[in-house]
Amino acid sequence: MIAIKTNNAPDPVGPYNQAILVQGWLYCSGQIALDPRTGEMIGRGDIVEETQQVLKNLLAIIKAAGGDNSNVVRTTIFLKNLKDFEKVNEIYSKVFNSSNSPARACVEVSNLPKGGNVEIDCVAWLGNE
């Protein structure tokens, strides 16, 4: 088990790692729209800006582990308001297009850390450690 850490994604807001690599499988913790440099939320509540930052953070962690978006096999999207589904999908599809789209779940939740509107986690297959 190897903990993955990069300065290009925000530090965890609790007692966990950005990601853990186990026998080729990368388990990425949920990311919210935190700026990795300041630790402050991005977007002032704008779902588009938040989603862009969330995906940027997630991809930075995957890259630190030696992968990219094509390695992602599963994501979970947590939305504070399911009415944001279409806007999130639009941004998400720029990172995960139809040729490399992972399996996915999307659920509405009552609250997210730091007052965020979206959180995404993922599992990626890197095939080696």
C-alpha positions in Angstrom: 0.0 0.0 0.0 1.5 3.3 -1.1 0.1 6.7 -0.2 0.0 9.2 -3.1 0.7 12.9 -2.4 1.0 15.8 -4.7 1.2 19.5 -4.1 -0.8 20.0 -7.3 -4.0 18.9 -5.4 -5.2 20.2 -2.1 -4.2 18.6 1.2 -6.9 16.4 2.7 -9.3 18.2 5.1 -9.3 15.2 7.4 -7.3 12.1 8.5 -6.9 10.5 5.0 -4.6 10.5 2.0 -5.2 12.0 -1.4 -5.0 8.5 -2.8 -3.8 5.0 -2.0 -2.2 2.7 -4.6 -2.6 -1.1 -3.9 -1.5 -3.7 -6.4 -2.1 -1.5 -9.4 -5.4 -0.1 -8.2 -5.5 3.6 -7.3 -8.2 4.7 -4.9 -8.6 8.4 -5.0 -10.3 10.2 -2.1 -13.2 12.5 -3.0 -12.1 15.9 -4.2 -13.9 19.2 -3.7 -13.1 22.6 -5.4 -10.2 23.6 -3.2 -7.3 25.6 -4.6 -4.2 23.5 -3.9 -2.0 26.6 -3.3 -4.3 28.4 -0.9 -6.7 25.7 0.5 -9.6 28.0 -0.3 -12.7 27.0 -2.2 -12.8 28.0 -5.9 -15.9 29.3 -7.7 -17.9 31.1 -5.0 -20.7 28.5 -5.5 -20.6 28.4 -9.3 -21.1 24.7 -10.2 -19.1 25.0 -13.4 -16.0 26.5 -11.8 -16.3 24.1 -8.9 -16.5 21.0 -11.2 -13.6 22.2 -13.3 -11.4 22.5 -10.1 -12.6 19.2 -8.7 -11.6 17.4 -11.9 -8.3 19.3 -12.1 -7.5 18.2 -8.5 -8.5 14.6 -9.3 -6.4 14.4 -12.4 -3.4 15.9 -10.6 -3.5 13.0 -8.1 -3.9 10.4 -10.8 -0.9 12.0 -12.7 1.2 11.9 -9.5 0.5 8.1 -9.3 1.6 7.7 -13.0 -1.7 7.6 -14.7 -4.1 9.8 -16.6 -7.8 10.1 -17.3 -7.8 7.0 -19.5 -6.9 4.8 -16.4 -10.0 5.8 -14.5 -12.5 2.8 -14.4 -15.1 4.2 -11.9 -16.2 7.6 -10.5 -18.7 8.7 -8.0 -20.2 12.2 -8.2 -21.8 13.7 -5.2 -24.0 16.7 -5.9 -25.6 19.1 -3.5 -28.3 19.7 -6.1 -29.2 17.2 -8.7 -30.4 20.0 -10.9 -26.7 20.7 -11.6 -26.4 17.3 -13.3 -26.4 18.6 -16.9 -23.8 21.3 -16.2 -21.6 18.8 -14.4 -22.0 16.3 -17.2 -20.9 18.9 -19.8 -17.6 19.5 -18.0 -17.1 15.8 -17.1 -17.5 14.8 -20.7 -14.5 17.0 -21.7 -12.3 14.9 -19.4 -14.0 11.5 -19.9 -15.4 11.4 -23.4 -17.4 8.5 -24.9 -14.2 6.6 -25.9 -12.8 6.4 -22.4 -15.8 7.0 -20.1 -15.6 5.1 -16.8 -18.4 3.5 -15.0 -20.1 6.0 -12.7 -22.6 6.8 -10.0 -24.1 10.2 -9.3 -26.0 11.0 -6.2 -27.6 14.0 -4.5 -26.4 14.7 -1.0 -27.5 17.1 1.7 -24.1 18.6 2.3 -20.4 18.5 1.3 -17.2 19.6 3.1 -16.4 23.3 3.0 -19.9 24.1 1.6 -19.0 22.7 -1.8 -21.6 21.8 -4.4 -19.8 18.9 -6.0 -17.4 16.2 -4.9 -15.9 13.4 -7.1 -13.9 10.3 -6.2 -12.5 7.6 -8.4 -10.8 4.3 -8.8 -8.1 3.9 -11.5 -6.3 0.9 -12.9 -2.5 1.6 -13.2 -1.4 -2.0 -13.6 1.7 -1.5 -11.6 3.1 0.1 -8.5 
